[in-house]
Structures are given as structure tokens and as C-alpha cells.
Amino acid sequence: MTTKHLNFLLLSLLLSFFANAQQTSFKYKKYDWEQEPQHGNYSFNDSTDYVLLLSKYLFNYRVLHGDYTEEKLVHISAYINNQAGIEEFNKVYLAETEDTHLAAFKARVITGNKVQEITEKQIQKGIFDETGTEFTYFALEGLEKGSIVEFFYIVQQRPRFTGVRLDFQASVPIQRFELDIYSPYYLEYIAKVYNYEAELELKENRKENIQSLYLNNIPAFEHEKNAPNVANYGRVIFKIHKNTSNKDKENKALVTYE
């Protein structure tokens, strides 16, 4: 038996244990945006395509219907500043696979005092010509300079034991970034910030561990010619590290594979 097969077997056994463990509820099950849209008086350099007013992520790990599940909330609010920004948000793609269930979705375009809402019924599917793979997206119409695009969705999927990488810096400014990672009290996740001066805050209680990272006014990354720019974005990487449910395993790192 190869090392990968052995590690996969160990993970399968571990998941069997989770199926009988105490479940935690999704904190943002009834999540919603502010009912009164925030218009604001924004003024940005014409070369800025758009500005992310809010970039919010929440990962919740729990046992759901006998399976260890990752529930991910994504909430984005963006101010459109020029034609390139309009083209960027004409279509918004949702990360969805065969193992992904879309549990909630809302989107809207705010232009002046006009609010146009997009429902889950307007989500469409397409196929990439080059690869033949299916993708999910929703279209936003009537965008213009000064429009605010806002959407959030919640997906349920199998967790990636190799970890999650989340870039919180981009080629445009980000006014507010929020990240929360919830996990059962007996599972430790390790998280680290790269290419940016920041650290996650850890809170623990009898039911769960919570790691959070909140940042304001993240500047646009300044790209350099012939440099690995994307690799230098500010980012956070986190992955499952330790199972403390058994005292004999309390100080042993969880076996994973890459």
C-alpha cells in the first residue's frame, strides 16, 4: 500500500469518527445584507477599474448528515469606477463542482436610488469551449460608472485537507476584508498570513475554535514588470492540523496528504 493510500485510509477512519461527533450549527444560516443599501460618495482615480468595498469570507466546518462538511460564505460588494470595471462584473462566476451544493444566494446592483435584485432563478450554466467543463454564473445588466455590485452566496462542499489559500490583496483597493474560520473544538486548524503584516486572532470555547482576520484599507498591489506579482499578493493559508478528541493523539499532528 502506498503512502497516499495509507493516508487516505487514515483520513477515512477519521471522518468516520466525525460522523458520530457533536455537530455545530452554521453561524450564518440566516445571513443577509443590509436592507438599506449603502450608497456613499466615492471618488477614485480613473485608472482604478473598481474598488472592493467589502470582501468577506466565512468557513464553517461541521458534521452535516453524517459527512464532515465545509460551509463557505462569500460576500462581495464592489464600486464600479470605469468601463473595465463594468466588463469585469458583467458576468460573475460561482465556484461549483459536483460535490458543491449552493445553499443560499442573493445579488443586486445599486445605481443611484435604483436597486435591481438578481435571484437564484437567474443563475445560469455554461460550458468552456476549450476544456468542455461546466461552469455556473449570473449576469449583471445595467451597470454603469458609480454602480455598486453586491452579492453573497453560501456553498456546502467537501473540505480540502490539503488546505485553503485565500488572497486578500489584488490589483484593486479593498476597503474592508473579513475572514472567520469556525471548527469543532477538537479540531485545530493552523493559519498563517503571507506577504502582509497581519495575524489571525484565535478564540476558543467548549464547542468550537474561531480564527479571525479583519483588515481595513488594503492598498492595490503594485505590479512590477517581469516579477511573479500574483505570488506576492497578501494571502492567508489554513489547513487542518490536529485532532485533540483522543488524549493519546493530543500532541500528534493529523496525517494529511498533498
Buried (B, 14 or more C-beta within 10 A) or exposed (E): EEEEEEBBEBBEEBBEBBEEBEEBEBBBEEBEBEEEBEEEEEEBEEEBBBBBBBBBBBBBBBBBEEEBBBBBBBBBBBBBBBEEBBEBBEEBEBEBEEEBEBBBBBBBBBBEEEEBEBEEEEBEEEEEEEEEEEBBBBEBEEBEBBBBBBBBBBBBBEBEBEBBEBBBBBEBBBBBBBBBBBBBBBBBBBBEBBBBEBEBEEEEEEEBBBBBBEBEEBEBBEEEEEEEEEEBBBBBEBBBBBBBBEEEBEEEEBBBBE
